[in-house]
């Protein structure tokens, strides 16, 4: 299997504003790292489709 560098974008107004704790990222970290992959970029964004799209494009432009 080819190892990958990964950008993790967590979405949700509740998580972004700190109303709830992000419980999913730690699970993804463990699973991704167990596969030998690396998370290069990680961010939390609100439920805004334009911002999510820009964040994806930004992560893509930073690929190594």
C-alpha positions as CSV (number, residue, x, y, z in Angstrom):
1,X,0.0,0.0,0.0
2,X,1.3,3.5,-0.8
3,X,1.5,5.7,2.2
4,X,-0.4,9.0,2.0
5,X,-0.2,12.4,3.5
6,X,-3.6,13.4,4.7
7,X,-5.5,16.7,5.3
8,X,-8.2,16.4,8.0
9,X,-11.1,18.9,7.8
10,X,-13.6,18.6,10.6
11,X,-16.9,20.4,9.8
12,X,-19.7,21.6,12.1
13,X,-20.8,24.8,13.7
14,X,-21.0,23.2,17.1
15,X,-17.5,21.9,17.0
16,X,-16.1,25.1,15.4
17,X,-17.7,27.3,18.0
18,X,-16.6,25.0,20.8
19,X,-20.1,24.0,21.9
20,X,-19.2,20.3,21.6
21,X,-15.9,18.5,21.7
22,X,-14.6,16.9,18.6
23,X,-14.6,13.2,19.4
24,X,-14.1,11.9,15.9
25,X,-10.6,13.4,15.1
26,X,-8.8,11.3,17.8
27,X,-10.3,8.1,16.3
28,X,-9.2,9.1,12.8
29,X,-5.7,10.0,14.1
30,X,-5.3,6.5,15.6
31,X,-6.6,4.7,12.5
32,X,-4.6,6.9,10.0
33,X,-1.4,6.6,12.0
34,X,-1.9,2.8,12.4
35,X,-1.9,2.6,8.6
36,X,1.5,4.4,8.6
37,X,0.1,7.6,7.1
38,X,0.6,11.2,8.2
39,X,-1.8,14.0,8.9
40,X,-0.1,17.1,7.4
41,X,-3.0,19.6,7.8
42,X,-5.9,19.7,10.2
43,X,-8.5,22.3,10.8
44,X,-12.1,22.8,12.0
45,X,-14.5,24.8,9.9
46,X,-18.1,25.8,10.3
47,X,-21.0,24.5,8.2
48,X,-20.2,26.8,5.3
49,X,-19.9,25.0,1.9
50,X,-17.9,27.8,0.4
51,X,-15.4,27.8,3.3
52,X,-15.2,24.0,3.2
53,X,-14.4,24.1,-0.5
54,X,-11.8,26.8,-0.1
55,X,-10.2,24.8,2.7
56,X,-10.0,21.7,0.5
57,X,-8.4,23.7,-2.3
58,X,-6.0,25.2,0.2
59,X,-5.0,21.8,1.5
60,X,-4.6,20.5,-2.1
61,X,-2.3,23.4,-2.9
62,X,-0.1,22.5,0.1
63,X,0.3,18.8,-0.9
64,X,3.8,17.4,-0.7
